[in-house]
Amino acid sequence: MNWGRFAPAANRAGRVATAEGDTVALRQFAGRVRSRLARCHEIECIRHRIPPGLLAAAELRAAEIDTGADQVLIAGGQIGERAYAGELARSLGLAFETLDDIARSQVPLDDAQLMQAAAARALPLLIDGNLVLVVALRATAARHLVTFLTAHPHLAPQVRITTMERLQRFVAHHAAAAIEYRAARALKTEYPAYSAGARGGVRLAALAGAGAGLGAALWFDAKAVITAVDIALALIFLGWTGLRLLGALTTGLMWRRRRHLSDAELPAYSVIVALYREAPAVPQLLHALRNLDYPPEKLDIKLVLEPDDHETRLAVSKCGTHYPFEIVLAPVAAPRTKPKALNAALPFARGSLVAVYDAEDRPEPDQLRSAAETFMAHDQRLACVQARLTIDNTADSWLTRMFTAEYAGLFDVFLPGLALWQLPLPLGGSSNHFRAEALRQAGAWDPHNVTEDADLGMRLARLGYRTAMISSSTYEEAPSRLRPWLRQRTRWFKGWMQTWLVHMRQPLRLIGDLGFAGFAVFQLVVGGTVLASLVHLIFAAALVWELSAGAGMLHDKAFADLIITGLHGTTLVTGYAISGVLAMIGLARRRLLRFGWALVLMPLYWLLLSLAAWRALFQLVVAPYRWEKTEHGRAITSRLDESRKRRRATGTFADRPPPPRAAA
């Protein structure tokens, strides 16, 4: 985010302004600017407070990006929002409304409508029996207000001005019940078929019946049943492996040239970051957001904090003077999850596009532009754009090296292949970019699902929307120690189990929504990933047991037993091989093959994945909505920082993926 977009012009003006007695040059500069554009009437009220050169530069910048000159000056730190609003109100003869003494009864809106007032930037009030409109100024609202009241001065008593901070605080207080409902219970209440919080008795009865039937079959002929189950599991596992191979073979075609948008064409963008016990990561996060290459005048950053998380709130307040953002407090209602926090911020989002980041994220500066350009190049059916995730602290431990290889295979190879074929995509945990309208129509995030991203990706697909991948990357911190890694993976597996159970409540309807290809992908990607991890430990143990008998005893085994042994070995070897191939392709694309040696530890890594899956299955029964928090800010190394140092020292771009290939 380049806060000084109009810096060249502003700097010229500043140099002129500081040269004593050089007022002639200053006026000439301002005159040249005004000759190129219409005068911005919204800043007439502050011409006595700011040097003419800076005002002229702000007018030029406003014309370049299609916004108000007041927003340029506020974003550039030349004047505060409260100070500007006060000056504009005085110049127009309007009242500045603090909203401190306004009662709920004076707002002629129900709670649901009041909740939308912050995004609409307008609030109707009944004062002394008269209808008054309170306006918070964004984009070109101030210019339109000046033009309107100049033409209709008699309507001035019916208009008041406030700031976004005051309007948001008023809405958050008086619509608290509606916000809490929308954040924590709306999806479960209005669309229970899509919520993990609504437990289906019929589904549980069906699962219990299936379990009883399997138990009866085992009673009559255990060996035949075990053989049939082994074969079925092996085939599912091989299908899951084959799908990953298909994704690898089609990825090279997914990158496409996009039309570059000017700053004026870029839409307003909301960025939401949910934080809980993330004080160490706050400075790095805000620095990364500050470096986003997007017009600050069109950015709307929301940090969602928990009311009792005093350490993170203190860390944010220490950085707050340098970074423009708005704080939203998550409702205290259960469950305490990231999706509930995101839902609480969504009513306040003013952008037509919405991005979600995690506390440890460091997105590449071009990411918002890249996503916006992708959206603008497609129709309204494109509801989501997923950026590529990559691990930053790769060198911290063997776990982070394996994590890096895994993410490279997933986000640089497999998911782009699914996106190319327009198949359902389980979203990554962050760097998701949405059309705000589509996100709201889909019911936003499920607060009861602990992997809300994967669930939302499938729900969007069921509603007829599409998801695309972009080449911009986000660097993330991975757990480097076993205990935090296990807790994180347990939550992920539990959420995928929840996602599979939710969408399989009505299998025939799911087929109708996704089509047969989409249904198969859902089974293999969501259900297959969980199942593969659960059965891996069983297959590995069975294979070790069978081989421990010794090669000399193979001739005593029945043919069916030999087939089972072969299936166990084939599934394990094939799974390792395809996962290794995907990982190596991804590492090669990121020029990280030096970390490929860690893949020799894949059997151990998969055993840990299996342990996490079984732990998740246990938690699904005893604590389905428990959110095991991953701590951040503990990384020792950083590929991104090392890459920047090398670029500064050598002028090269090592450790970055090569430019994406365009489709023929």
N, C-alpha and C positions, 0 to 999 in steps of 0.2 A: 504494500500500500504506500504509494508515494504521496506523503502528506503535502509536499511542496510542488504540486504539479504546475502551478503558475510561478514557480521559483525564478526562472530566468527573467521573466518580465518584472516580477516583484523585486528581484535583486537589482535590476537596472534602476528601478524606481527608488529603491532604498539608497543606492549610491548617490543618485541625484539629490535625494531629500537630505542626505547628511552633508552634502557639500554646501557650506554656508553661502548664502546669497545667490545660489544657482537656481532661483525659482523659475527663471525663464525656461531652462532646459526641462524642468519638471513639468511645467505647463505644456511644453511642446510634446513631451512623451504622452501625457494624458490626452492631449488633443489628437495625436495619431491613433491612439486606441479607440477613442470615441468616434472617430471618423469611419472606423471599420464596423461599427455595430450600433444598434439602437441603445439609447441610454437606459440603464437599469434603474427604474424609478424606486425599486425596493430599498436602495441604499442611499437615497437622498437624505434620509433622516439621520445618517451617521457621517455625512461628509465633513462635519466639523470635528469628528473624533479621530479620523484616520487620514494619513497623508494621501494626497491626490494620486500619486503614482501607484500606491497599493490599491486604491479604489479602481483605477483604470485597469490594472492587471487583473483584478477580480472580475471586472466586467468582461474582459477578453476571455478569461478562463470560463466564465459562465456561458458565454456564447459557444465556446468550443465543446463543452460537455452537456449543453442543454439543461442547465439548472439555474437557480437563482444566485445572484452575486452575493447575497447574504449568506448562503450555504457555503460558498467558497471561502469567505472571510471567517466564518465560524470554524470550518474544518481546518483552516490554516492557522487557527489560534489568534487571529487579529482582534477578535471580539468574542465574548461569551454569548451563549444563546439567550440567557436571561437579560443581559445588558441590551442586546439587539432588540429583543421582544419589547422591552420597556421603551426604547427610543422610538420604535415603529408605532407603538400604541399612542405615545404622546403626540407624534407627528400627525396621526390620523384622528386624534381626539377620541380614542378608544380607551377602555379600561383594561388594565392588566389583571387577569383573574388568577389569583393564587390557588383557588379551589379549597383553601383551608376551612372556610366557613360554610361550604355548600353541603347541605344535607342530602341523603339518598332520595328523600321524597321530592326533591327539586329536579330530579332527572327523569324525564318522561320516557324511559326505556326500561324494558325488562332486563333481567340479569344477563341473558344471552346476548342481547343487543348492546348492553353496556360493555360487555367483554370485548366487543369488536371496535369500540370507540377509539382505543389506542392505535390500532392499525389504520383506522380511518382518519385519524388526526383531527377529529372533530367531536364535540360533545354538546348536545342541546340541553339547555337548562330553562326552568321556569322560575323567573325572578320577578316578584311583585305582580304575578299574573301575566307577565309578558314572556314570550319565547325568545331566548337569547342563545346564540351559537358561539361556543368557545372553540377557538381554532389554535392548533399547534402548527408551527410553520416548518414545512419541509419542501424540498424540490423548488418549484416555482410558485408555491402558495402565496408567499408574501407579495410577489409581483402582481398576481391575479387579484389579491385583496386590495392592493393600492388602486389598480385599474377599476375594480368594481365600485369601491367607495368613492372614487373621484367622479364616477358617473352617477352614483346614487348616494349622495351624502346623507340623505334623510334616513338611511338604514343603519348608520353608524351606531346608534344606541342599541341595536340588536346584535352587535358583534363585539366579542371580547377576545383578547389574545392571551395565551399561556405558553408554557414550555412543554416539551415532550416529557421531561422528567416529572413534572407536576401532574400532567395528564395520566401518565402511566401509573404513578403512585395512587392517584385517586381511583382509577379503575381497579387496580390490584386490591385496594382496601374494600371498596363497595361491591365489587363483583367476585369477592373471594370464594364464595360458595360455588358459583358457576365455573370459575377457573379450576377449583379443586375437582368438581365433577367431571369437567372436560379432560383434566389431566389423569385422573385416577380411575374413573368408573364409566365414562361415556361409551367406550367401545364394548365393554362387557355388558352394559345395559341395552344399548341400541342395536348392536350387532354381535350377539353372544356367540354365533357360529365362528367368528373370527378371533375370539379372545381366549387366551390361555387361562383367564380367570374364571371362565364358565366351564365347570366340569360336567361333561355329558354322562348321565347315568346309563343311557343306552350303550354308549361306546364302552364304558367300563364293564357293563354286563356282557357285551360281545367279547371283550378281551378275556374276561373270566371264563366265559363259555369255551373259547378257543383253548385256554389253558387246561380246562377240565377235559376237553376232548383229547388233547395231546397226552395228558396223564393217563387216560383210559387206553389210548393206543399203545403207550409204553408198557402198560400192564399186560396187554395181550401179546405183543411182539416187539420187545424193546429194541432188538438188534435191527430189525427192518426199519423201524421208525427213525432210529439214530442214523442209519445209512441214508434214508431219504432226506432227513434234515441236513445232514452233512453235504449231500449233493446240491440241495437247494441253496444252502448258504454259499457254497463254493461258486455256483453259477451267478448268484447275485454279486458276489465279490468280484468275479471276473467281468461282469457287466459294468460295474462301477469303474474297474480298471480300464475297460475298453472306452468308456465315455471320456475319461481323462486323456486317453491317447487321441481320440477324435478332436478334442479341444486343442491339443498340441499341434495337430496337423493343419488346422484351419486358422491359427492365430495370425499368421503372416499377412492375411488379407484385411485385417480389421481396421488398420489406421487409414483415415481418409483426410484429404485436405479440407480445411474449413475456411469459410470467409472471415477475414479479420474485421472486427467491428471497431469503429471509432469510439472514443469516449462518449460522444453524444448518443450513440446507438445503444450503449450498454444499459441494461435495466438496473433498477434498484435491487440490491442484494442483501439479504439477511444472513448473518452468520451466528449460529447458536452453539455454545460450548457449555456442557453440563460439568460442573466441578464439585467434587466432594473429597475432602481431605487431600487436596492437591496443592498445598502451599508451596512446596519446593519447585513445582513445575510452572507456577504462575508467571514469573519473569520471562522464561523462555517462550511460553505460549504467547504472551502479549507481544513480545518482540517478533515472533513469526507472523502474527496477524498484522502487525504494523508494516511488515515488509511485503505484504500482498500488493501486487501491481494492479490496483483497481481504484477508480476515483473515490477518494474518501467521502466526497459529498454524496455518493450513492451507496455508501455502506451503512449497514445497520447491525452493529455487533451486540449480541446478547450473551452475558455471562450468567448462567443459572446456578445459584448457590443454595445450599441447605441452611435453614435458619439457625441451626446450632453449630455450624461449622465455622467457628470464630477464627481459627488460624488462617483458613483460606480467605475469609473476608478481610482479615488484616493484611494479608499479602497483596490482595487486589487493591486495597485502599492505598498501600504504599506506592504502587505503580500507577495509580489512577490519574495522577496529574499529567502524565505523559501520553496516555492512550485514551481516545474517546470510545466509550462503550456504555451500555446500560446494564444495570444489574436487575435480575429477576429472582425473586425468592420462590423456591419450590414449595408447594403445599406440604404440610406435615402429615397429611393422610397417608395411610399405607396403600400400596407397598412403597418402600423407599428404593427406587430403581432409577436408572438413567432415563429410560423412556418416559417415566412420569415427569421428570424434570424437563425434558424436551417438550412434552405436551404443554407444560405450564408456560413456556416461553412462546409457543407458536401463536397464540392470540395477539401477542404484541409485535410480531414480525411484520415489518412494513414492506419488505421486498417482494417482488414477484417471483424471485428465486430464493431458495433457502439452502444453506450449506450447514453440515454438522461436522464438528471436529471434536477430538478428545484432548485432554489436557496436555498430553505429551506430544501432540502432533506438530510437525514442522512442514507445512505444505510448500511446494515450489511456488515462487511468486506469481507465476502465470496461471495458477489453477482456476481462479474464479473467471478470468477472461476465457480460458479454454472451455470451461463448462458452459458459460453464457453463449459463446459462439456455437457450441454444439447444439444447445437448445434452440437457438435462433435458426439453425440450418435444418431443423426437423419440425414436424407438425406437433399438435398438442398431445398426441399419443405418447410421445417421449416424455415420461414423467420423472425419470431419474437418470443421473449420470454418476458413475462410480469412478473415482480416481484410483490410480494404482498405489497400493501400500507397500512400503519396504521398511526393513528393520535398520535402524541407525546404529545401535550399539552392538554390531555384529561381533566384534572382537572381545566382548566381555567374557564369554564362556562357550563351551561346546553347545549348550542349549540355545544361545542366541545365534550361533552359526547355523544350527539346524533350523531354527525359526526363520532365518534369512533365506535359506534354501527353500523352505516350505512356502513362504510368501512369494518368492520369485516364481515358483512353479504355478502358484494359484493365481496371482494378480497379473503376471506378465505373460502367462501361457494359457492356462485353463479357462479362466473367466472371460478373457477377450474372445476365445473361440465360441463360448456359449452366447455371448452378446452378438457376435456376427450372425449366428443362426437364429437370432431373436428368440432364444429359449429363456425360460425363467431363470433369474439370476439371484442367488442368495447374496445380499449386499454385505460388504465388509463393515467393520464396526464404526468407521468414521470416513470422512471425506466423501460422504454421500451428498449429492446436490439434487434438489427437487424443484419442480414447479410447485409453487406454494398452493395453488388452487387444486392441483391433483393430489397433493399430500393431504389437504384438508378433506377432500372428497373421499379419500381412502380411509379416513378415520385416524390418520396420523399413526403414532406408535402405540403398541400394546404395552401398557405399564406392567402387566403380569408376565410378560415373556422376557426372560433374561438374555436372549439374543434377539432383541427387537429388530435388528437390521435384517437378518435372514428372513424373519417372519414378514416384515414389510415388503421385502422384495417379492416374495411369493404372492402376497395380497395384491400388490400392484399388477402383477402378471394376470391374476385371476380376474381383475377388473378391466382387462384389455389394454393396460399400459405397457410400455416398453422401457427397457433400461439399456444404456450404452456405456461403454468404457472409454476413457480418455487417457492419453499418454502421460499427463502430468502426474507426478509422484508426491506422496506424503511420507515423510520419514517418521517412524514411530520407535518408541522404546519398548523392548521386549524384556520380560523377566529373565534374569540371568541365573537365578537360583531355583532349585527344584521345588521348594514349597510354594512360592508365589506362582510359579509356572503351573503347578498342579491345580491350584485353586482357580486360576484363570481358565484352564482347559476344562475343568469340571463345569464351570458356569457355561462355557460355550457348548459343551455336549448336552447339558441339561436343557439349554435353550433350543437346540436343534431337535431334541426329543419333544419338547413342547410344541415346536412348529409342526413337526410331522403329525403329532396327535391332533392338533387343532384342524389342520387342513384335510386330514383323513376322516373327519367326522361324517362327511357325505362323499364317499369316493366317486360315485357316479356324477355328482355335481362338479367335483374337482376335474374329472375328465372333460366334462362339457366346457368348463372355464378355460382349461389349459390346452385341450386337445390331447391326442394320444402321445405325441412326441413330448409335449410339455409335462404331461403326467409321468411319463417314463423318466424324464430328467429329474423331476421332483423326487421320485422314489429313489433314484440312484444317488443324487447329489445330497439330499437331506437325509432320507432314511438310510441310504447305502453307506454314507460316511459314518453314521452312528453304528450301524450294524457291523461294518467292517472293523471298527475299533473294538466292539464288544467281542466279536468272534475271533479276533486275532490272537488273543491270549489263549483261547481254547484250541485253536488250530495249531499254534506253536507248541503248546504243551502236548497235544496229541501226536504231533509229528516227532517230537523229541522222544516220547514214550515208545512210539512204533519203531523208531530207528535204534533205540537203545536195546532192542531185542537182538540186534546183530544181523548182518547181511546173511549169515549162514542159516537163519531160521525163516528166510523169506519163502523157501519152497514149501514150508508147512502151512503157509497162510492161504486162506480161501481167496478166490479171484476177486470177490467183492471187497475183501479187506485190502487187497493190493490196490484196487481202484481208489478206495478212500485214502490210503496213504499217498498215492500219486496226486489226488486232488488237493490234499493238504499241502504237499510240497509245491505243486503248481501254483496254487493261489498265493502262497507266501512269496515265492520267487517272482511271480509275475507282478504282484503288488509292489515289491521292493524295486523291481526293474523299471516299471512305468513311472513310479513316483520319482525314482532317481533320474530318469530321462527328463521328466518335466522340470525337476529342480535344476538340472544341469543346463537345459535350454534357457531357463529363466536367469540363472547366474551368468551365463554367457551373454545374454542380452544386456545385463547390467554390468558386464565386465567385472564380475566378482568370482571368476573361476578359481581364484586363489583360496577361496573358502570351501571349494567342492570336496576337499578331503574329509570334511565332517560327515559326508553321506555314508561313509563306512560304518558309522554308528547308527544307521537307520533302524536295524533290528531292535536295538536298545530303545531308541526313540519311540518306535511303534509299541513296544511293551508298555512304556510310560503313558502313551496315548490310550492304550487299552485300560490301564489302571484308572485313568481319569474318566473314561467312559463308564466303567462300572461304579465308580464313586458318584458320577452324575446320576446314574439310574437309581442308586440308593437315595440321593437327595431329592429326586423327582417324586419319590413316595413320601418322604418324611418332611422335606422343606422345599416345596416346589418353587417358591418365590424368593428364596434367600439369594441375595446378591453378594457374592464373594468379591470384595473390592481388590483391584490390582493397584499396588502402590507404584508411583512413578517418581521421577527425579532422582533415581539411584544409578543411572548409567555411568560407567567409567570411561568408555570410549565413545567416539562419534565419527562415523564415516563422513557425514555431511561437513563437520568442522574440518576434518582432515582434508577433504576434497577442496574446501575453500582455501585452506592454507596452501595447497599445492597449486591451485589456479593463480593465487596471488604471486607465488614464487616463480612459476614457470609460464604462466599465461596459457596453460592447457586446460582441458576440460575432462581430465581423467576421473574415473569412478562415476561417470554419468552414463546413462543408457544412450545408445546411438540414436540419431534422429529417426522418428517413426517412418516406416515405409508407406507410401501412398498406394492406394488400390489402383489397379490398372484401369 
